[in-house]
Structure formats: C-alpha cells, structure tokens
Amino acid sequence: MSKEEQHDVGLLVLRVSLGLIFIAHGYLKVFTFGLKHAMEVFEAHTIWHINLVPGWVAPPAAVIEWVGGILLILGVRTRLVTPFLAAVAFGAGAVHFENGWNYTSKPDGGWEYGIFLCLCCIVVFLTGPGKYTLTQYLANRR
C-alpha cells in the first residue's frame, strides 16, 4: 500500500469512527434521554459557574451530530460540516473545563474527550475527506 493510499485509508477510518460517535451522541439526546432531558442537562451545565448554554441548543446539537455524522461517514461536504461538529464537541468539552482534564477525575467528568473530538474535526477539515468518499465513488462510476 502506497503512502497516499495509507493516508486515504487513515482518513476513512477517522471519518467513519468520528461520524459514528457523533451519530451515537445525537441518538442519545433524542431517543435515550429524550430532548426534554437533554435540554435540562444543557441548561444545568455551566462554564466557570456561568450558564452560557441555553436548553434550546440541545435539539440543534442533536441534528448537527446526526446529519454531520452521516456526512462524515459518506465523506460528503466534510469541510462544510466539520466546523459545526467541532463547535458542538468544543461546547461539550468546555462545560467540563473546571473539572480538570481527565473524564474520570470527577463525577461530572473532564474535558479531554470533547476537546479531542473537536481536534479530530479540525484534522478532517484541514486534510479533507480523502479519496474514499461517496462523491469519489460516484464520479468513478461514470
């Protein structure tokens, strides 16, 4: 396998795994906990004891996670969707800044997981989706 192929396979693995994580988080907000509970959780979180996240942000966050996750997996519009996913992931990490780095360090978790997802979105934004995408597949069929 050439270096270019390794690069493209690496991007495929990153996109698909990141997309699945975002879809799972969107699913949790809607079907596991329910949007009402998700909105309550958003309202309860603070950043340095200041409530900056209103509850109405939960439904759009769930939609961004679902749609963005699907588009990441397909490799479609990745440079359009990754800034939105990065913002959602950053927000998820930011509400845990005061708890410290490690997610297991305190009962309310730390910030490393959300920020890591944010950084993964930045990597996909900067590198692009790679060659293993739905768009490339459809273009090669012609």
N, C-alpha and C positions, 0 to 999 in steps of 0.2 A: 504494500500500500504506500503510495507516494505521500510526501509531506502535505500536499494540497488536499488529498483525499482524507488524511488523518484530521486535518483542520476542519473539513466539512462534516465528517462523522462526529467530531467533538462538538461542533455547533449543533448538530442534530440532537445529540444526547442532551446537551444543555437546554435547548429549546423545548424538547419534549418533557423532560423532567420538570423544568420550571413551569411549563404550561399545565402539567398535571397537578402540581402543588397549588397553583392559583385557582384552577377549577375546583379542587377539593375545598379550598377556603371559601370560595363563593357558595359552594353547595352547603357547607356547614352553616353559613349565615342565613340561608333561606330554609333548608329542609331539616337540618338537625336541631338548631337552636330556635329558628324562626326569626323573621325580620324584626318583630317587636322586641324580642330579647336582644338581638344584635344591636338595635338602636339604643336600648338601655345600656348595654355594655359600652358602646361608643360614648354615650353621654357621661358614664361613670369614670372613664379614663381621663387623666389629666397629664399635662406636661409641666413638671415642676409645680404641681398643685394649682395649675390654671387649666380650666376646662376650655380647650381650643377646638374640640371635635364635637360638633352637634350630632344628635342622633340621626338626623335625616341623611347623613353621609353614608350610613350603612347600606341602604339599597343601591345607590350608585356604585359603591365599592364592590358589592357583590356582582353587579353587571359587568364592571370593568374586569373583575377577576375571571368571570366565566368567558366573556367574549374575548378578552385578551389572552386567556389561556388557550382557547381554541385556535386563535390566530397564530399564537406562538408555535403550537404543535404543527400546524399546517405550514408555517413559515411564510405567512401572508401578512403584509403590512406591518412587519415587525418594528420598523423604525417609527411608525406612527403609534403603535400600541405600547411599546416598552416604556416611554416616559410616563404614561398613565399608570402602568403596573408598578413602575419604580416609585411613583408618588404614594400609591396605596401601601406598598411594602415599607417605605420610609416612615409613613404615619404609624404603621403597626409597630415598627421598632421604636419610634420616638416616644410613644406613650410609656415605654419601659425604661427610658434613659435613667431616671432616678433610682431604678432598681439595680443598676450595675450591668456589667457585660453579660454574664452567664445566665441563660434562661432558667437554669435550675437553682440559681443562687438565692432566690427569694420566692415566696408563694405566688407573687404576681409576675414572675419571670423577668428576664433581662432583655436586652435589646439586640443581641447578636444575630438572631435568626431573621428578624425583619430587615435589618440592615444588610445582611448577606444576600437576601433575595433582591433587595434594591440594587446592590452592586452587580449581581448576575444580570439584571435587566439592563444596566448600563453597559456591560460587556456585549450583550446581544445587540444593543443599539449601536455601539461603536464598530463592531465587526460585521454586522449584517447577519442575515439568516443562514448563510452558506448556500451550497448548491442543492442540497436535498430538501426541496420545498415543493409544495403543490404547484406553485407558479412555474417552476422549472420543469416539473413532470409534465404539465400540460403543454408547455412550449416545446418540449422534446417529442411529443406525440405527433406534432404536425409535420 
